[in-house]
Amino acid sequence: MFNKYIKLVLAAITTVWAVYEFYQGHIMNGISIILLAGIFVFFYFKNEILLLTFFKLRKQDFEGGNKLLDKIKNPSAALTKKQEGYYNFLRGIMVSQTNLTQAERFFKKALNLGLAMDHDKAMAKLQLAGIALTKRRKREATNLITEAKKLDKHGMLKDQITMVKQQMKKI
């Protein structure tokens, strides 16, 4: 796991190396090295640890996901703002299994930092609504559910929203 600026420096160095290879007449070497530089740029915008954590989460391996997230020591220095939002989103999902108060802080911080996809924002708001329901804050949960419903344009969370609404009727 490299710092975000080290990735850009590595991309610049490999690009200079590729230009040198083009100058020497080694066209295929230059093209291959340009692709290598592209990998460094890709990992600047999409953090490799977060990508691996999403894969672990997809397999329901929460312990492995936590271990991967623990490798990021200082998220504000190592990640861009959007990546830090997703770091807090993933951390909130992992922590929600054990500590709802801490998970609420992570989800709120993720929403403040910004999530790129609307369905991710809807998922975070739905999680916050569930946490608010467990803490008997029905009005806040209702507001969060309506916001999540607006953000869920493709209906991916429709079943989960109806489940939370049914739980809200019991309170």
C-alpha positions as MATLAB code, in Angstrom:
seq = 'MFNKYIKLVLAAITTVWAVYEFYQGHIMNGISIILLAGIFVFFYFKNEILLLTFFKLRKQDFEGGNKLLDKIKNPSAALTKKQEGYYNFLRGIMVSQTNLTQAERFFKKALNLGLAMDHDKAMAKLQLAGIALTKRRKREATNLITEAKKLDKHGMLKDQITMVKQQMKKI';
ca = [
       0.000    0.000    0.000;
       1.679    3.143   -1.244;
       0.847    6.709   -0.369;
      -1.312    8.422   -2.993;
       1.501   10.776   -4.033;
       4.049    7.981   -4.365;
       1.738    6.366   -6.918;
       1.781    9.540   -9.015;
       5.577    9.792   -8.774;
       5.905    6.166   -9.881;
       3.551    6.854  -12.795;
       5.646    9.855  -13.837;
       8.913    7.909  -13.603;
       7.563    5.008  -15.655;
       6.211    7.448  -18.252;
       9.666    9.020  -18.588;
      11.100    5.520  -18.924;
       8.564    4.739  -21.656;
       9.510    7.900  -23.559;
      13.155    6.849  -23.323;
      12.257    3.410  -24.735;
      10.365    5.057  -27.606;
      13.396    7.259  -28.276;
      15.647    4.177  -28.394;
      13.318    2.586  -30.948;
      11.925   -0.104  -28.675;
       8.256    0.515  -29.446;
       6.782   -2.579  -27.749;
       8.795   -1.943  -24.591;
       7.505    1.631  -24.551;
       3.899    0.545  -24.974;
       4.243   -2.041  -22.190;
       5.765    0.507  -19.852;
       2.991    3.020  -20.648;
       0.499    0.329  -19.596;
       2.454   -0.120  -16.371;
       2.208    3.629  -15.751;
      -1.529    3.357  -16.365;
      -1.781    0.812  -13.562;
      -0.211    3.288  -11.133;
      -2.649    5.993  -12.241;
      -5.565    3.550  -11.904;
      -4.533    2.699   -8.355;
      -4.302    6.415   -7.558;
      -8.009    6.801   -8.330;
      -9.130    3.347   -7.138;
      -7.291    2.211   -4.030;
      -6.197   -1.422   -4.177;
      -6.979   -2.123   -0.518;
     -10.532   -0.814   -0.899;
     -11.060   -2.911   -4.032;
      -9.886   -6.038   -2.235;
     -12.113   -5.191    0.737;
     -15.141   -4.932   -1.557;
     -14.305   -8.413   -2.886;
     -13.999   -9.756    0.668;
     -17.314   -8.151    1.588;
     -18.960   -9.735   -1.429;
     -17.865  -13.147   -0.124;
     -19.174  -12.270    3.380;
     -15.620  -12.456    4.786;
     -15.889   -9.666    7.367;
     -12.805  -10.741    9.293;
     -10.636  -10.642    6.153;
     -12.127   -7.285    5.194;
     -11.292   -5.867    8.604;
      -7.710   -7.096    8.294;
      -7.395   -5.374    4.929;
      -8.868   -2.116    6.216;
      -6.491   -2.216    9.185;
      -3.587   -1.990    6.722;
      -4.579    1.621    6.002;
      -3.016    3.371    8.977;
      -3.826    7.017    8.164;
      -6.771    7.193    5.723;
      -6.709   10.969    5.297;
      -3.075   10.901    4.131;
      -3.144    7.706    2.092;
      -6.490    8.155    0.324;
      -8.249   10.774   -1.760;
     -11.431   12.340   -0.371;
     -13.819    9.960   -2.186;
     -11.680    6.968   -1.243;
     -11.760    8.085    2.381;
     -15.553    8.210    2.125;
     -15.605    4.624    0.896;
     -13.116    3.647    3.601;
     -15.528    4.947    6.238;
     -18.463    3.285    4.441;
     -16.714   -0.092    4.483;
     -15.550    0.408    8.050;
     -19.138    1.207    9.038;
     -20.393   -1.989    7.426;
     -17.745   -4.027    9.225;
     -18.311   -2.370   12.610;
     -22.114   -2.540   12.347;
     -21.846   -6.237   13.182;
     -20.636   -5.400   16.699;
     -20.962   -1.693   17.632;
     -23.865    0.371   16.257;
     -22.791    3.678   17.812;
     -19.390    3.528   16.170;
     -20.933    2.347   12.892;
     -23.239    5.371   12.916;
     -20.220    7.679   13.150;
     -18.530    5.926   10.236;
     -21.635    6.115    8.016;
     -22.168    9.816    8.784;
     -18.526   10.567    8.051;
     -18.775    8.613    4.781;
     -21.791   10.654    3.703;
     -20.026   13.907    4.636;
     -16.891   12.988    2.677;
     -18.958   11.870   -0.282;
     -19.766    8.612   -2.002;
     -19.696    8.480   -5.788;
     -22.671    6.222   -6.466;
     -26.262    7.003   -5.513;
     -26.963    3.428   -4.449;
     -24.009    3.598   -2.043;
     -25.463    6.775   -0.524;
     -28.846    5.052   -0.301;
     -27.267    2.036    1.399;
     -25.506    4.260    3.946;
     -28.722    6.146    4.681;
     -30.641    2.892    5.002;
     -28.041    1.597    7.473;
     -28.337    4.866    9.425;
     -32.131    4.467    9.436;
     -31.781    0.976   10.885;
     -29.432    2.261   13.569;
     -31.841    5.122   14.361;
     -34.669    2.602   14.729;
     -32.694    0.527   17.202;
     -32.119    3.708   19.207;
     -35.867    4.563   19.042;
     -35.435    7.694   16.880;
     -38.428    7.123   14.612;
     -38.570   10.599   13.007;
     -34.911   10.506   11.995;
     -35.358    6.987   10.625;
     -38.370    8.099    8.563;
     -36.400   10.974    7.032;
     -33.462    8.717    6.232;
     -35.713    6.113    4.606;
     -37.341    8.705    2.346;
     -33.894    9.991    1.326;
     -32.730    6.435    0.652;
     -35.840    5.790   -1.437;
     -35.093    8.886   -3.559;
     -31.502    7.794   -4.106;
     -32.435    4.210   -5.006;
     -33.412    4.901   -8.606;
     -32.990    1.323   -9.856;
     -34.896   -0.326   -7.007;
     -31.928   -2.320   -5.764;
     -32.787   -1.693   -2.109;
     -36.553   -1.926   -2.431;
     -36.866   -5.083   -0.316;
     -34.597   -3.741    2.418;
     -36.532   -0.452    2.552;
     -39.829   -2.308    2.971;
     -38.296   -4.458    5.715;
     -37.147   -1.367    7.626;
     -40.585    0.224    7.185;
     -42.230   -2.911    8.614;
     -39.891   -2.795   11.592;
     -40.754    0.868   12.054;
     -44.447   -0.018   12.409;
     -43.610   -2.248   15.363;
     -42.053    0.634   17.298;
];
